[in-house]
Amino acid sequence: MKTDAVDAATRAQWLRAELIPEARMIRNSPREIRDVLRSRLVMVSRCLPCQRANGALLEKYNVATAAAQRRVGSPEFGKMVAYTLLLEIDDIHRFPTVRHFHPYCRLVAGSHDSGGKTRHKRSRDGNRYLKTALHHAAIRAIQYFPEVKAEFQRWQRRKGKPIARALIAKELATIVYAMLAKGEAFNKQFHGHPVATEKRCTWPRLANPPA
C-alpha cells in the first residue's frame, strides 16, 4: 500500500510544529575546495585496500619490503617501483655493460634508415614495463630533487621536454645498473652532481613536472 500521502502529511505537521531542524547550506566560495577534499578522502579510502593487497601479496611470497629499496635506493624509487625494476631486470649480469642495459629499458631511440638518411623513432624493442617504471621515477625525481630538476631544465632548453625527461630516466637506469652490478649503495650522485639525501616534498603533487 502506498503511503506517500501519509508521509507528506506527517512531514507537513513536523514543519508546522518546527520539529525538523534547518539544514545548513555551505557558502559558494569554499564549496569547490570542500568537494576536492571530499574526493581526496574517497581516493585515499580506495588506495588503502590496494596497499593492503600489495602487502599481503608480498607477505605471501615472504618478501621483505625494505630489501628492494636498499638495493635500488636512488631517487625517486618507492617500494612498488623498486620491486618492478628488480623483477623485470631479473639478473643484471646478463647485460655486459650499461650500453646493453639502456636498449632493454627502451631508453635508446630506434632508427629508420632510408635513402642515405637516418630518422630516429620510438623503439619497441626491450621491456616496456621497465620504461614505464623509470619514466615514473624520473617525473618524481624532477619534482622532489632540485639537482635533478636543474639537469632536466638544462636538457629541456636544448632538446625539449620529452627528450629531457627520457634523459633523466636514462640516467636513473645508469644508476640502477651500477648499483646492481657492483652491489653497492647509491652514491648520492646524479650526473656528476651530489643530490639531497632526502626528497623535498612540494605541494600540490603534480602528475607531470612543472615546465
Buried (B, 14 or more C-beta within 10 A) or exposed (E): EEEEEEEEEEEEEEEEEEEEEEEEEEEEEEEEEEEEEEEEEEEEEEEEEEEEEBEEEBEEEEEEEEEBBEBBBBBBBEBBBBBBBBEBBEEBEEBEEBEEBBBBBBBBEEEEEEEEEEEEEEBEEBBEBBBBBBBBBBBBBBBBBEBBBBBBBEBBEEEEBEBBBBBBBBBBBBBBBBBBBEEEEBEBEBBEEEBBEEBEEEEEEEEEBEE
